[in-house]
Amino acid sequence: MLKSLRWIVYGLVVFAMNFPVLVTLITSFKTTREIAGNPGLWIEQPTLDNYLKVLTETERFNIFLYLANSTAAALIGTTLAILLAFPAAYVIARSETGQKLLLPLVINLRAVPLIVFAIPLYMMYQWLGLLDTQIGLGLIFTIVNIPLALVMLVNAISDVPVELDEAATVDGASVFDIMIRIIRPVIRPTLVTTFIFGFITAWNEFLFGLMLTTSRAVPMTVGASFFFAASGGGVQWGMASAVMILGALPPALLGIVMYRQLSGSMTAGAVKG
Amino acid sequence: MPALRHPAAAADNMALVKRAEGRLYLAPLVGFLLLFLGFPALLNLLYSVSTVSFETLRSPQISGFGNYAAALTDAAFWQSVWFSLRFGIITAVSECLLGLFLAIFLKPLLSARPVLMAPLMLPLMVAPAMVGLMYRLVLHEFAGPVPYYLFEWFGDSPAFLDYANAFRTLIVIEVLQWTPFAFLLFYVAYIAIPEDVHEAAALDGATGLQRLWRIDLPLMLPTLTVAFFIRFIDGFRVFDNVYALTGSGAGGSTTSLSIYIYQAFFKEGAIGKAVAASVVLFISSLLVLYGLNWLSARRKR
């Protein structure tokens, strides 16, 4: 009895929370005519037309450009964040340097609304010629990703027995050698999770994409909103749905495949951060 | 927020990473943060006390606190602060209560079949901006299934995004997307409570409710606090889903503080006012953080 109640609650909650995605997915397989007559949750004549149109009629709305921009900027933002955080995390985990000031400062960064920095960054980007570039967007994603990357890497490195480092030191290895040859292979799973998590976070970012790009480097989240703006009052709901599904797919797939690792890192970032 | 563990052996490790060498490896990160956060913070302070427009961006004239006065006497500013505060508190409380209930109620299901976690976590993987756009479809009066079924079943459907309802609609949307986050934190904390604690309580004749109130909740209190503040901060600074769904919409009734700053800058070109509002937001978030750290430091003692 209680068990079936749990199943019912679970089913309702999953349905309600994923409702927008579900509706969009269903609508993306409907013809324009069917959408007008049947807004319900079933499909009478499934079609792939919307996807075909979105992927082929690219003169006005180039989805490949947006997907490429999101991919490039997210890759830059994630890789650079890990490259910067990894050596710092090693020093913080293995010495007292950086523990008093740097680590708390970076952790608390998560709680500062980043819009606070948006206007001066916009001005700075204008001077540096970084407005509307993939690199510029990637650098912002780096900032967004650094706090969690640092916390996760410090935690992972602290869990590595210090004897490994000591043995390597005795053999004459430098700090750099230890980081690359000893620590990196041991914390590989954490590096992968950090990377995936950072990629998803960067892909889903919206505010800076909106402020710092206008055409060439527009990411998918902003591009999707252009689709609505461009079509004015008469939104083509089938195509719009296909656009949203394609834009939401990469992080959703990564998230579903990696949900176990990601749940671990989310709680690590929150509880220890 | 709680600091990371300090290894008792830290002193021994000093030999592994010498101080100078350590600083060398911290330098890239520190340099990056200074360039992308430190410098902008300074620019913020400078521009907030200057007269500046898009034409004179490079030569701001220091002019005192007029920008702060402009922001702080702007009714729209206070309206957006009020929106953000209410939005942050209501969503954080709802998400924590709902997440706590789900964590405790669904634990028997989830611990037996961990794969059931995946659909619960899916909302966290979708961009909030994208979710905002999706609700344009979900709530659309002709193409959206929610108005369709409401008409079908009840013969009427409210205008979800008009002046009277937009706030409530946005609250529901935010709560539906982010409850999984609170749930996840509580679930991890809840399953970490050792089973023998529960057995001992059962031996002492505690009912389920007593056990929850006297044992589980106190043990989960730190997690509750952390989850509440994370969700409050994220709700307070909300931008993506609100902007994607309503813009500042419905007569400015859904302008969050983040949207206010964005619009003052990009739509009105009121750079000074926008920057002053940014600084106010920055200082208030520092104050909140300071208070939090003070609280957690006091608890540890």
Interface residues (C-beta under 8 A of the other chain):
Chain A: K3 R6 W7 V9 Y10 V13 V14 A16 M17 N18 F19 P20 V21 V23 T24 T27 I35 A36 P39 G40 L41 L83 L84 A85 P87 A88 Y90 V91 I92 A93 R94 S95 E96 T97 G98 Q99 L102 L103 P104 V106 I107 N108 L109 R110 A111 V112 P113 L114 I115 V116 F117 A118 I119 P120 L121 Y122 M123 M124 Q126 W127 L139 I140 T142 I143 I146 L150 V151 V154 N155 S158 V162 D165 E166 T169 V175 I178 I200 W203 N204 E205 F206 L207 L210 M211 T221 V222 A224 S225 F228 V235 W237 A240 S241 M244 G247 A248 P251 A252 L254 G255 I256 Y259 R260 L262 S263 M266 T267 A270 V271 K272 G273
Chain B: M1 P2 A3 L4 R5 H6 P7 A9 A10 A11 D12 N13 M14 L16 V17 R19 E21 G22 R23 Y25 L26 P28 L29 V30 F32 L33 F36 L37 F39 P40 A41 L43 N44 Y47 L57 R58 L102 F105 L106 P108 L109 P114 L116 M117 A118 P119 L120 M121 L122 P123 L124 M125 V126 A127 P128 A129 M130 V131 L133 M134 Y135 R136 L137 V138 H140 F142 A143 G144 P145 P147 Y148 Y149 L176 Q177 T179 P180 F181 L184 L185 V188 A189 P222 T223 V226 A227 F229 I230 I233 F236 R237 F239 D240 Y243 A244 L257 S258 I261 Y262 F265 F266 I271 A274 V275 S278 V279 L281 F282 S285 L286 V288 L289 L292 N293
